[in-house]
Amino acid sequence: MEGVALTIGIAGLPNVGKSTLFNALTRATVLAANYPFATIEPNVGVVPLPDARLTKLAEIFGSQKILPATVDFVDIAGIVRGASKGEGLGNQFLANIREADAICLVTRAFADPDVVHVEGRVDPKDDIETVTTELILADMQTLEKAIPRLTKEVTGKKTPKETLDAAQRAYALLEAGEVLSNHAAEFDADILRSFQLMTSKPFIYVFNTDDDGLADTAMQQELRDFVKPAQAIFLDAKFEAELVELSEEEAREMLEATGQEESGLDQLARVGFDTLGLQTYLTAGPKEARAWTIHKGDTAPQAAGVIHTDFQRGFIKAEVVSFDDLVEYGSVAAAREHGKLRQEGKDYVMQDGDVVEFRFNVT
C-alpha cells in the first residue's frame, strides 16, 4: 500500500457555477513538484487540506517545508434530464461518476437573470431530485442487467446467494426513489461496491449562493434537512474564485470582512476528506513537516506502508506522541521524559493527529 488516492467528482446541472468552483479549486492546487510523479490531468484539482498543526510542527522541528494532505477533485460534464438514456453528455457523465469515490453535487441557490437556469427557474430541491433521479435510473439499468446473470450464477453455485439478495434489495430501494449511500449500513460493503452503483457512493452537497443566501440561515437549515444524512456546504463560487487570487493575508482579511471563519474551498476539502473516510497522521523533521493520508481504522503497519512499502514489510514499532502533548512539552525529548511518547506495535489503530516515527527492518 503506497499512497491513498481517492477522488471526489464534481457534478451538477449546467449553469450552476460548477466550472467557477472547479476553476477556483484548480487555482488552489498544491505545487505538484512536492509530490513525486504527480502528473495532474487538466480536469483534476489537487487541493491542500487546511491543517494548522503542520505550521506548529514546522516551528518545533525547524522544518524547511510543509506538505499538507491533499484531496483530489475531478470535473465532471454537466448532467441534464435524460442523462441515464444518454441525453446530453450522459454516457460520459455516468462513466466519470463511476470512477469517482464520492460525488460532490453542486446546486444553484442564487437568483440572477443574466445566468440562464436549465429548467427555467431556481429550485435547489428540484435540481437535486433531477440529478438524483438520473443516477437512480442508471443504477437500476445496471442491476436489471446484473440480476438475471447473478440468478444463473447462484443456481450454478458460482456466486453466493447473499450477492443476489443484496442486488435485489438494492433494486427495491432504488425503485422506491432511495439513494443507496443512505442505506450503506444495511449492506455488506464489498458486495455493494462490486455492483459499481453510483448512488452507493457518499454524497456532499454544495449550494452555490450569494451574499443573501450566505446570510439566510433558515434557507440553509431547510436544505441541510433535505439532504440529510449527507453534509451540506454553502458558498459563493464567484467569491471563492476571487479569494484564491489573493495572498494569504488579504484572503484572511476578506473573509473576516464577510464574517466567515474559513473559505468555502477549505470547508469543502475538510468535509470531502471526512466523507471519503480518511484521516491523517503527522511526521516532522528538519526537512519537512508532513501530513500523510490513511483510511480511518488503519493500523500502524498500514500507515507506515503509505510512506514506503518497505516500512510496512519490515515494521517493528511506531513511536507515537499526540500532537497536543508534543505542543505542550515543546519537543519529543521532553514528551518522552513526561511519559507521553508511546511505543506501539502492529495492532495499534492510528488516531488522527498522531505524530509518528516508525522503526523498521530493511532486509
Disulfide bonds with the S-S distance in Angstrom:
none
